[in-house]
Amino acid sequence: MRGINSSSVKSVLLTCVLPVLAVLAVSFAYAQTTTPASSLTMYLCKQQYALCTSAVCIPQPGDPTKVICTCDVEEGASMASVACDTLQPSTDANGIRTVFSTYSLTQSIQGLKAMTCPGGTPWSQCLNKRCTVDPSDPTKAICTCDVVRSPNQWMTLGGNCNTSTCATSYWSGATIPDAYSGGAFMSKALGLDKSPVQWCPVAS
């Protein structure tokens, strides 16, 4: 049997194999772009919680790594990234109520839109954070959250789609992958056909 000519092998590679590899590479890149991966481990909790998805926060005096946020107190299903039994609400002997900040779709269902902010601008990471219910207004809780400044884009339900506030307002937010994953997780938990999260229009 005659040997295969090297020029024929090259021809086969160029005409068949390489185009297939190119398609696979493009497909993989597209999948990575459209379904960003989240590193969160997600737990469905059913208890009282603080909802900070649109909260505006202020830097904590004396500690540039922390912010103080005023969040809504809610009851029902929400998502945490730690076990729910570590986030149980409690009331101490002085009547001070403690809850924890978790994620739900409540404000998205109410119509607040998700705003994308550029990397490098400050935002507040409140997930799983301890909060104190305001004794004068039990519908509100004061939470101490972490300041984040990362090179990646992030999102918030605050700001009313005014991206000029991204650089100054310390909105409570999340990474884009975590936002997609959290929305999908809660939509499935609530039996929704699709996520109610709507995004602000992209400036042209």
Short mmCIF file of the C-alpha atoms (twelve columns), coordinates in Angstrom:
data_MODEL
# 
_entry.id   MODEL 
# 
loop_
_atom_site.group_PDB 
_atom_site.id 
_atom_site.type_symbol 
_atom_site.label_atom_id 
_atom_site.label_alt_id 
_atom_site.label_comp_id 
_atom_site.label_asym_id 
_atom_site.label_seq_id 
_atom_site.Cartn_x 
_atom_site.Cartn_y 
_atom_site.Cartn_z 
_atom_site.pdbx_PDB_model_num 
ATOM 1   C CA . MET A 1   0.000   0.000  0.000  1 
ATOM 2   C CA . ARG A 2   1.371   3.380  -0.975 1 
ATOM 3   C CA . GLY A 3   2.284   5.864  1.846  1 
ATOM 4   C CA . ILE A 4   0.252   8.984  2.454  1 
ATOM 5   C CA . ASN A 5   1.783   12.047 0.906  1 
ATOM 6   C CA . SER A 6   2.621   14.780 3.483  1 
ATOM 7   C CA . SER A 7   1.041   17.440 1.292  1 
ATOM 8   C CA . SER A 8   -2.213  15.445 1.345  1 
ATOM 9   C CA . VAL A 9   -2.154  15.362 5.146  1 
ATOM 10  C CA . LYS A 10  -1.715  19.127 5.278  1 
ATOM 11  C CA . SER A 11  -4.567  19.548 2.832  1 
ATOM 12  C CA . VAL A 12  -6.877  17.432 4.997  1 
ATOM 13  C CA . LEU A 13  -5.934  19.404 8.104  1 
ATOM 14  C CA . LEU A 14  -6.572  22.724 6.421  1 
ATOM 15  C CA . THR A 15  -9.856  21.757 4.783  1 
ATOM 16  C CA . CYS A 16  -11.470 19.617 7.509  1 
ATOM 17  C CA . VAL A 17  -9.892  19.533 10.939 1 
ATOM 18  C CA . LEU A 18  -8.947  23.182 11.475 1 
ATOM 19  C CA . PRO A 19  -12.401 24.610 10.576 1 
ATOM 20  C CA . VAL A 20  -14.000 22.184 13.050 1 
ATOM 21  C CA . LEU A 21  -11.597 23.248 15.799 1 
ATOM 22  C CA . ALA A 22  -12.310 26.900 15.035 1 
ATOM 23  C CA . VAL A 23  -16.057 26.343 15.354 1 
ATOM 24  C CA . LEU A 24  -15.577 24.550 18.661 1 
ATOM 25  C CA . ALA A 25  -13.396 27.356 19.986 1 
ATOM 26  C CA . VAL A 26  -15.935 30.009 19.016 1 
ATOM 27  C CA . SER A 27  -18.759 27.963 20.522 1 
ATOM 28  C CA . PHE A 28  -16.865 27.555 23.796 1 
ATOM 29  C CA . ALA A 29  -16.108 31.281 23.972 1 
ATOM 30  C CA . TYR A 30  -19.753 32.111 23.275 1 
ATOM 31  C CA . ALA A 31  -20.922 29.777 26.039 1 
ATOM 32  C CA . GLN A 32  -18.496 31.349 28.476 1 
ATOM 33  C CA . THR A 33  -19.757 34.824 27.545 1 
ATOM 34  C CA . THR A 34  -23.473 34.119 27.675 1 
ATOM 35  C CA . THR A 35  -23.530 31.928 30.773 1 
ATOM 36  C CA . PRO A 36  -20.902 33.355 33.144 1 
ATOM 37  C CA . ALA A 37  -19.962 30.948 35.892 1 
ATOM 38  C CA . SER A 38  -20.514 31.773 39.546 1 
ATOM 39  C CA . SER A 39  -18.373 30.398 42.347 1 
ATOM 40  C CA . LEU A 40  -21.229 30.633 44.864 1 
ATOM 41  C CA . THR A 41  -22.601 27.638 46.707 1 
ATOM 42  C CA . MET A 42  -26.305 28.459 47.008 1 
ATOM 43  C CA . TYR A 43  -28.736 27.572 49.793 1 
ATOM 44  C CA . LEU A 44  -32.470 28.258 49.829 1 
ATOM 45  C CA . CYS A 45  -33.444 29.801 53.179 1 
ATOM 46  C CA . LYS A 46  -36.972 30.473 54.429 1 
ATOM 47  C CA . GLN A 47  -36.856 32.958 57.275 1 
ATOM 48  C CA . GLN A 48  -36.723 36.678 58.024 1 
ATOM 49  C CA . TYR A 49  -33.836 38.407 56.263 1 
ATOM 50  C CA . ALA A 50  -32.445 41.759 55.169 1 
ATOM 51  C CA . LEU A 51  -32.676 42.561 51.466 1 
ATOM 52  C CA . CYS A 52  -29.942 44.932 50.304 1 
ATOM 53  C CA . THR A 53  -30.190 44.541 46.514 1 
ATOM 54  C CA . SER A 54  -30.814 48.283 45.944 1 
ATOM 55  C CA . ALA A 55  -29.320 49.730 49.132 1 
ATOM 56  C CA . VAL A 56  -27.060 52.760 48.994 1 
ATOM 57  C CA . CYS A 57  -24.314 52.626 51.584 1 
ATOM 58  C CA . ILE A 58  -21.902 55.029 53.259 1 
ATOM 59  C CA . PRO A 59  -18.292 54.370 54.302 1 
ATOM 60  C CA . GLN A 60  -17.897 53.334 57.913 1 
ATOM 61  C CA . PRO A 61  -15.959 55.941 59.913 1 
ATOM 62  C CA . GLY A 62  -12.439 54.769 60.649 1 
ATOM 63  C CA . ASP A 63  -12.562 51.705 58.402 1 
ATOM 64  C CA . PRO A 64  -12.303 52.224 54.616 1 
ATOM 65  C CA . THR A 65  -12.949 48.511 54.010 1 
ATOM 66  C CA . LYS A 66  -16.491 48.624 55.433 1 
ATOM 67  C CA . VAL A 67  -19.741 50.411 54.626 1 
ATOM 68  C CA . ILE A 68  -23.026 50.857 56.453 1 
ATOM 69  C CA . CYS A 69  -26.157 50.064 54.452 1 
ATOM 70  C CA . THR A 70  -29.858 50.544 55.142 1 
ATOM 71  C CA . CYS A 71  -31.747 47.511 53.816 1 
ATOM 72  C CA . ASP A 72  -35.336 46.238 53.768 1 
ATOM 73  C CA . VAL A 73  -36.509 43.573 56.205 1 
ATOM 74  C CA . GLU A 74  -38.323 40.769 54.374 1 
ATOM 75  C CA . GLU A 75  -39.784 37.371 55.206 1 
ATOM 76  C CA . GLY A 76  -39.769 34.209 53.094 1 
ATOM 77  C CA . ALA A 77  -37.538 32.504 50.552 1 
ATOM 78  C CA . SER A 78  -34.080 33.875 49.850 1 
ATOM 79  C CA . MET A 79  -30.645 32.680 48.795 1 
ATOM 80  C CA . ALA A 80  -27.490 32.550 50.920 1 
ATOM 81  C CA . SER A 81  -24.036 31.217 50.126 1 
ATOM 82  C CA . VAL A 82  -23.608 29.668 53.576 1 
ATOM 83  C CA . ALA A 83  -25.833 27.211 55.428 1 
ATOM 84  C CA . CYS A 84  -29.154 28.739 56.477 1 
ATOM 85  C CA . ASP A 85  -28.844 27.608 60.098 1 
ATOM 86  C CA . THR A 86  -25.847 29.926 60.502 1 
ATOM 87  C CA . LEU A 87  -28.029 32.893 59.515 1 
ATOM 88  C CA . GLN A 88  -30.927 32.414 61.907 1 
ATOM 89  C CA . PRO A 89  -32.648 35.640 63.045 1 
ATOM 90  C CA . SER A 90  -32.514 36.310 66.778 1 
ATOM 91  C CA . THR A 91  -33.564 38.827 69.425 1 
ATOM 92  C CA . ASP A 92  -31.363 39.501 72.437 1 
ATOM 93  C CA . ALA A 93  -32.374 40.247 76.032 1 
ATOM 94  C CA . ASN A 94  -32.545 43.970 75.245 1 
ATOM 95  C CA . GLY A 95  -34.970 43.453 72.375 1 
ATOM 96  C CA . ILE A 96  -32.348 44.080 69.660 1 
ATOM 97  C CA . ARG A 97  -33.261 42.043 66.594 1 
ATOM 98  C CA . THR A 98  -30.533 40.550 64.384 1 
ATOM 99  C CA . VAL A 99  -31.122 39.317 60.828 1 
ATOM 100 C CA . PHE A 100 -28.778 38.506 57.951 1 
ATOM 101 C CA . SER A 101 -28.583 39.871 54.432 1 
ATOM 102 C CA . THR A 102 -29.505 37.321 51.767 1 
ATOM 103 C CA . TYR A 103 -30.680 37.551 48.152 1 
ATOM 104 C CA . SER A 104 -34.188 37.358 46.735 1 
ATOM 105 C CA . LEU A 105 -36.056 38.441 43.606 1 
ATOM 106 C CA . THR A 106 -38.474 40.663 45.542 1 
ATOM 107 C CA . GLN A 107 -37.217 43.999 44.208 1 
ATOM 108 C CA . SER A 108 -36.851 42.652 40.666 1 
ATOM 109 C CA . ILE A 109 -40.483 41.504 40.788 1 
ATOM 110 C CA . GLN A 110 -41.380 44.988 42.010 1 
ATOM 111 C CA . GLY A 111 -39.810 46.426 38.850 1 
ATOM 112 C CA . LEU A 112 -36.346 47.642 39.840 1 
ATOM 113 C CA . LYS A 113 -33.904 47.204 36.969 1 
ATOM 114 C CA . ALA A 114 -30.371 45.857 37.199 1 
ATOM 115 C CA . MET A 115 -27.708 48.451 36.402 1 
ATOM 116 C CA . THR A 116 -24.251 47.435 35.185 1 
ATOM 117 C CA . CYS A 117 -21.331 49.464 36.545 1 
ATOM 118 C CA . PRO A 118 -17.738 49.550 35.280 1 
ATOM 119 C CA . GLY A 119 -14.892 47.775 37.019 1 
ATOM 120 C CA . GLY A 120 -12.812 49.812 39.419 1 
ATOM 121 C CA . THR A 121 -15.778 51.655 40.918 1 
ATOM 122 C CA . PRO A 122 -16.638 50.892 44.573 1 
ATOM 123 C CA . TRP A 123 -19.541 48.704 45.562 1 
ATOM 124 C CA . SER A 124 -20.790 46.934 48.672 1 
ATOM 125 C CA . GLN A 125 -20.858 43.156 49.156 1 
ATOM 126 C CA . CYS A 126 -23.643 42.420 51.655 1 
ATOM 127 C CA . LEU A 127 -24.445 38.739 51.113 1 
ATOM 128 C CA . ASN A 128 -24.586 36.813 54.432 1 
ATOM 129 C CA . LYS A 129 -23.778 39.935 56.467 1 
ATOM 130 C CA . ARG A 130 -25.145 40.523 59.971 1 
ATOM 131 C CA . CYS A 131 -27.719 43.315 60.280 1 
ATOM 132 C CA . THR A 132 -29.535 45.052 63.136 1 
ATOM 133 C CA . VAL A 133 -33.234 45.761 62.719 1 
ATOM 134 C CA . ASP A 134 -34.021 49.431 63.330 1 
ATOM 135 C CA . PRO A 135 -35.940 49.576 66.657 1 
ATOM 136 C CA . SER A 136 -37.861 52.623 65.425 1 
ATOM 137 C CA . ASP A 137 -38.720 51.061 62.045 1 
ATOM 138 C CA . PRO A 138 -38.868 47.236 61.967 1 
ATOM 139 C CA . THR A 139 -39.114 47.304 58.158 1 
ATOM 140 C CA . LYS A 140 -35.491 48.453 57.927 1 
ATOM 141 C CA . ALA A 141 -32.175 46.958 58.994 1 
ATOM 142 C CA . ILE A 142 -28.698 48.448 59.264 1 
ATOM 143 C CA . CYS A 143 -26.040 46.165 57.778 1 
ATOM 144 C CA . THR A 144 -22.253 46.368 57.797 1 
ATOM 145 C CA . CYS A 145 -20.933 45.239 54.416 1 
ATOM 146 C CA . ASP A 146 -17.567 44.940 52.662 1 
ATOM 147 C CA . VAL A 147 -16.224 47.472 50.165 1 
ATOM 148 C CA . VAL A 148 -15.238 45.899 46.842 1 
ATOM 149 C CA . ARG A 149 -13.073 47.471 44.142 1 
ATOM 150 C CA . SER A 150 -12.393 44.912 41.434 1 
ATOM 151 C CA . PRO A 151 -11.393 45.330 37.766 1 
ATOM 152 C CA . ASN A 152 -14.560 43.541 36.635 1 
ATOM 153 C CA . GLN A 153 -18.025 44.906 35.933 1 
ATOM 154 C CA . TRP A 154 -20.632 44.537 38.662 1 
ATOM 155 C CA . MET A 155 -24.364 45.156 39.035 1 
ATOM 156 C CA . THR A 156 -26.913 46.640 41.417 1 
ATOM 157 C CA . LEU A 157 -30.664 47.198 41.563 1 
ATOM 158 C CA . GLY A 158 -29.982 50.679 42.907 1 
ATOM 159 C CA . GLY A 159 -29.263 53.804 40.919 1 
ATOM 160 C CA . ASN A 160 -32.376 53.880 38.723 1 
ATOM 161 C CA . CYS A 161 -30.181 53.124 35.677 1 
ATOM 162 C CA . ASN A 162 -28.115 56.295 36.245 1 
ATOM 163 C CA . THR A 163 -24.599 54.946 35.732 1 
ATOM 164 C CA . SER A 164 -23.040 58.254 36.770 1 
ATOM 165 C CA . THR A 165 -23.745 57.176 40.357 1 
ATOM 166 C CA . CYS A 166 -21.604 54.039 40.034 1 
ATOM 167 C CA . ALA A 167 -18.432 55.887 41.025 1 
ATOM 168 C CA . THR A 168 -19.790 57.646 44.100 1 
ATOM 169 C CA . SER A 169 -22.712 55.842 45.718 1 
ATOM 170 C CA . TYR A 170 -21.323 52.569 47.143 1 
ATOM 171 C CA . TRP A 171 -24.399 50.658 45.954 1 
ATOM 172 C CA . SER A 172 -24.978 47.198 47.335 1 
ATOM 173 C CA . GLY A 173 -24.169 44.954 44.401 1 
ATOM 174 C CA . ALA A 174 -22.919 41.659 43.043 1 
ATOM 175 C CA . THR A 175 -20.649 40.330 40.341 1 
ATOM 176 C CA . ILE A 176 -22.308 39.711 36.989 1 
ATOM 177 C CA . PRO A 177 -21.868 35.891 37.189 1 
ATOM 178 C CA . ASP A 178 -23.297 35.814 40.707 1 
ATOM 179 C CA . ALA A 179 -26.257 37.944 39.614 1 
ATOM 180 C CA . TYR A 180 -27.149 35.563 36.769 1 
ATOM 181 C CA . SER A 181 -26.660 32.461 38.898 1 
ATOM 182 C CA . GLY A 182 -28.588 33.851 41.860 1 
ATOM 183 C CA . GLY A 183 -31.469 34.945 39.650 1 
ATOM 184 C CA . ALA A 184 -31.667 31.522 37.988 1 
ATOM 185 C CA . PHE A 185 -31.475 29.746 41.354 1 
ATOM 186 C CA . MET A 186 -34.276 31.786 42.904 1 
ATOM 187 C CA . SER A 187 -36.445 31.597 39.771 1 
ATOM 188 C CA . LYS A 188 -36.249 27.805 39.886 1 
ATOM 189 C CA . ALA A 189 -36.918 27.765 43.640 1 
ATOM 190 C CA . LEU A 190 -40.048 29.874 43.157 1 
ATOM 191 C CA . GLY A 191 -41.264 27.849 40.170 1 
ATOM 192 C CA . LEU A 192 -41.021 30.781 37.754 1 
ATOM 193 C CA . ASP A 193 -40.863 30.153 34.010 1 
ATOM 194 C CA . LYS A 194 -38.133 32.762 33.631 1 
ATOM 195 C CA . SER A 195 -36.152 35.168 35.764 1 
ATOM 196 C CA . PRO A 196 -37.950 38.475 36.478 1 
ATOM 197 C CA . VAL A 197 -34.615 40.332 36.478 1 
ATOM 198 C CA . GLN A 198 -34.653 43.115 33.891 1 
ATOM 199 C CA . TRP A 199 -31.538 45.050 32.934 1 
ATOM 200 C CA . CYS A 200 -31.154 48.756 32.293 1 
ATOM 201 C CA . PRO A 201 -30.800 49.748 28.624 1 
ATOM 202 C CA . VAL A 202 -27.212 49.809 27.403 1 
ATOM 203 C CA . ALA A 203 -26.103 53.306 26.425 1 
ATOM 204 C CA . SER A 204 -25.435 53.554 22.703 1 
# 
